[in-house]
């Protein structure tokens, strides 16, 4: 079997993967992704035990147990570029023999769940509401660097969106992937759901204007107006699209839940985002702990 060169699979001197600084045994099969490194400790504060605490750059990892279920919580930092690093290295921890530098014959499928913050694109999804993503729509272009594998449903949904929101030869080609059914069915009750769009930035790419004027003045209106077969764009942020796409291509199960911290239609911001996030963390942990291994 062909070995993966040192320049492609970079390891630290202790044999851990380069950016995450983790060894395979330090990772649970259920991985919670958060953007903010400080949020890792907030999640793990609910754990009954913590066996691993690691940090390198913005990548903070705690592994422990919650109600008897082993879980890892890992910060990704901001943006889909970091998701490319995190998801490829998570996959390498379970599906590559790091000592032999070869891909394993038998693959492991991780359960990957994002707990994040986002902005609402619908007037009836207020600040402090929770959204569980049925689809992740990438406006950032990351998945164009990989050979993609879409279902017919995803192809039709993407074609409808591209007609509604053409890239005008200026923006990257869009992509869309559906979340894992079992995770979505477990996490979504009591939450809004739909399409979560992921942008390549926080200001211009999300239609914000400070001193620089966005190229597209109507991005909020156009995104909020999209609907196809009863599915609409509910919210946008900077990670979910890439998570859904890479998880699909690598054979992992994925879903995302977000607190709405800003309603971009009503121009309202959360009055207590931290309290809402703590509530979402508790709800998500409870649901994951009761979910049997898939």
C-alpha positions in Angstrom: 0.0 0.0 0.0 1.3 3.4 -1.0 2.7 5.5 1.9 1.6 9.1 2.3 4.7 11.4 2.1 5.8 13.5 5.1 5.1 16.6 3.2 1.4 15.6 2.8 0.7 14.1 6.2 2.6 16.3 8.6 3.2 15.0 12.1 4.7 16.6 15.2 7.8 15.1 16.8 5.6 13.2 19.2 3.6 11.6 16.4 0.5 13.7 16.8 -1.2 15.4 13.8 0.3 18.7 13.0 -2.3 21.4 13.7 -4.6 19.6 16.2 -1.7 18.1 18.2 -3.8 15.0 18.9 -3.1 11.3 18.9 -5.8 8.8 17.8 -6.6 7.6 21.3 -7.3 11.1 22.5 -10.3 11.5 20.1 -13.8 10.3 20.8 -16.1 9.1 18.0 -18.5 11.9 18.9 -16.9 15.3 18.2 -18.5 18.6 19.0 -17.0 21.5 17.0 -17.2 25.1 18.3 -15.6 28.1 16.7 -14.5 30.0 19.8 -11.6 28.4 21.7 -13.0 29.7 25.0 -16.2 27.9 24.3 -14.5 24.5 24.6 -14.2 24.9 28.4 -17.9 26.0 28.5 -18.9 22.7 26.9 -16.6 20.5 28.9 -17.7 22.1 32.1 -20.8 20.0 31.7 -18.7 16.8 31.4 -18.6 14.3 34.2 -14.9 13.6 33.5 -12.2 15.1 31.4 -9.3 13.0 30.3 -7.6 15.1 27.6 -6.8 18.8 27.5 -4.8 20.0 24.5 -4.2 23.2 22.7 -2.2 24.3 19.7 -2.9 27.7 18.1 -6.7 28.2 18.0 -7.3 24.5 18.2 -8.3 23.6 21.8 -9.5 20.0 22.5 -11.1 18.5 25.6 -12.1 14.8 25.6 -14.2 13.3 28.4 -17.6 11.8 29.2 -21.1 13.1 29.6 -23.7 10.8 31.1 -21.5 7.8 30.2 -20.9 8.8 26.6 -17.3 9.7 25.5 -17.2 13.0 23.6 -14.5 15.4 22.3 -15.1 19.1 22.1 -12.8 20.9 19.7 -12.5 24.5 18.6 -12.0 25.2 14.9 -11.5 28.9 14.9 -13.3 31.0 12.3 -13.8 30.2 8.7 -14.0 27.3 6.2 -10.2 27.4 5.7 -9.9 26.2 9.3 -12.5 23.5 8.6 -10.4 22.1 5.8 -7.6 21.7 8.4 -9.7 20.3 11.2 -11.8 17.8 9.2 -8.9 16.4 7.3 -6.9 15.9 10.5 -9.8 14.5 12.4 -10.2 12.0 9.6 -6.5 11.1 9.6 -6.7 10.3 13.3 -9.2 7.5 12.7 -8.7 6.4 9.1 -4.9 6.6 8.5 -2.3 4.5 10.3 -0.1 7.4 11.4 2.9 5.3 12.1 2.9 3.4 8.8 1.5 6.4 6.9 -1.1 4.3 5.0 -4.9 4.5 4.7 -6.7 1.9 6.8 -8.7 -0.8 5.0 -11.5 -0.5 7.6 -12.9 3.0 8.0 -14.3 4.8 11.0 -17.2 7.2 10.7 -17.2 10.0 13.3 -20.3 11.9 14.5 -19.5 15.6 14.0 -21.7 18.3 15.5 -21.2 22.0 15.3 -22.5 24.2 18.1 -22.2 27.8 16.8 -23.6 31.2 16.4 -25.2 32.7 13.3 -27.3 35.4 11.8 -31.0 34.9 10.9 -32.1 35.5 7.3 -35.8 35.3 8.1 -38.0 37.7 10.1 -39.7 34.9 11.9 -36.5 33.4 13.3 -35.6 35.9 16.0 -32.4 36.5 18.0 -31.8 33.7 20.6 -33.7 31.2 18.6 -32.0 27.8 17.7 -31.5 26.5 14.1 -30.6 23.0 13.2 -29.2 22.9 9.6 -30.9 20.5 7.2 -28.5 21.6 4.5 -25.1 23.4 4.4 -24.7 25.8 1.5 -21.1 26.9 0.8 -20.7 30.4 -0.7 -16.9 30.3 0.0 -15.6 28.0 -2.7 -13.7 25.5 -0.6 -15.3 22.3 -1.8 -14.4 23.3 -5.4 -10.9 22.1 -4.6 -12.2 18.5 -4.2 -14.0 16.0 -6.4 -17.6 16.4 -5.2 -20.3 13.8 -4.8 -23.8 15.1 -4.7 -27.2 13.4 -4.6 -29.9 14.3 -7.2 -31.8 16.2 -4.5 -28.7 18.3 -3.7 -28.0 18.9 -7.4 -31.6 20.1 -8.0 -31.5 22.4 -4.9 -28.1 23.8 -6.0 -29.4 24.5 -9.5 -32.4 26.3 -8.2 -30.2 28.4 -5.9 -27.7 29.2 -8.7 -30.5 30.5 -10.8 -31.8 32.6 -8.0 -28.3 33.9 -6.9 -26.0 33.7 -10.0 -22.3 34.2 -9.3 -22.0 36.7 -12.2 -18.5 35.3 -13.0 -17.2 37.1 -10.0 -17.9 34.7 -7.1 -16.8 31.1 -6.4 -19.1 28.3 -7.6 -21.6 27.4 -4.8 -22.0 23.9 -3.3 -24.6 22.3 -1.0 -24.7 19.1 1.1 -27.4 17.6 3.3 -26.8 16.8 7.0 -26.9 13.3 8.4 -30.5 12.1 8.8 -30.0 10.4 12.2 -28.2 13.3 13.8 -30.7 15.8 12.3 -33.7 13.9 13.5 -32.2 13.7 17.0 -31.2 17.3 17.3 -33.8 19.3 15.3 -37.0 18.8 17.4 -37.9 22.2 18.9 -35.6 24.1 16.5 -36.0 26.0 13.2 -34.5 24.2 10.3 -33.6 24.8 6.7 -30.5 25.8 4.7 -27.5 27.4 6.5 -25.3 29.3 4.2 -21.5 29.7 4.9 -19.7 32.8 3.8 -16.0 33.5 3.3 -16.0 36.6 5.6 -18.0 38.5 8.2 -18.4 41.9 6.6 -18.7 42.3 2.8 -19.5 38.6 2.2 -22.4 38.9 4.7 -23.6 42.2 3.3 -22.2 44.4 6.1 -21.0 47.9 5.3 -18.7 49.9 7.5 -16.3 51.9 5.3 -16.1 49.5 2.4 -19.2 49.1 0.2 -20.2 45.5 -0.6 -20.3 44.6 -4.3 -23.8 43.1 -3.9 -26.1 45.5 -2.1 -29.0 43.0 -2.1 -27.3 39.9 -0.6 -29.6 39.8 2.5 -32.8 40.3 0.5 -31.8 37.8 -2.2 -30.7 35.1 0.3 -33.8 35.5 2.5 -36.1 35.3 -0.6 -34.8 31.9 -1.8 -37.1 28.9 -1.4 -37.3 25.6 -3.3 -39.8 22.8 -2.6 -40.6 24.3 0.8 -37.0 24.7 1.8 -35.7 28.1 2.6 -32.4 29.8 3.7 -32.7 30.2 7.5 -29.4 31.6 8.5 -25.7 32.2 7.6 -22.3 32.0 9.3 -18.8 30.9 8.2 -18.3 27.1 8.8 -21.3 24.8 8.2 -21.2 24.4 4.4 -17.6 23.2 4.5 -18.3 20.9 7.4 -21.2 19.2 5.6 -19.2 18.8 2.4 -16.0 17.4 3.8 -17.9 15.1 6.2 -19.8 13.7 3.2 -16.7 13.1 1.1 -14.8 11.6 4.0 -17.6 9.3 5.1 -18.5 11.0 8.4 -21.9 11.9 9.9 -22.5 15.6 10.5 -25.0 18.1 11.7 -25.0 21.7 13.0 -27.0 23.7 15.6 -26.7 27.4 15.9 -27.9 30.2 18.2 -29.2 33.1 16.3 -27.3 36.1 17.7 -28.5 38.6 15.1 -31.6 38.9 12.9 -30.4 40.6 9.7 -34.0 41.3 8.6 -35.1 43.1 11.7 -31.6 44.4 12.5 -31.8 43.0 16.1 -29.0 41.5 18.1 -29.3 39.1 21.0 -29.5 40.7 24.5 -28.0 37.6 26.2 -26.2 35.5 23.7 -24.1 33.7 26.3 -27.2 32.5 28.2 -28.7 31.3 24.9 -25.5 29.5 24.0 -25.3 27.8 27.4 -28.9 26.5 26.9 -28.1 25.2 23.5 -25.0 23.4 24.8 -27.0 21.7 27.5 -29.8 20.7 25.0 -27.3 19.3 22.5 -25.3 17.3 25.0 -28.5 15.8 26.4 -29.6 14.7 23.0 -26.2 13.4 22.0 -25.8 11.4 25.2 -29.1 9.6 24.5 -28.2 8.8 20.9 -26.9 5.4 20.3 -23.7 5.0 18.3 -24.5 5.0 14.6 
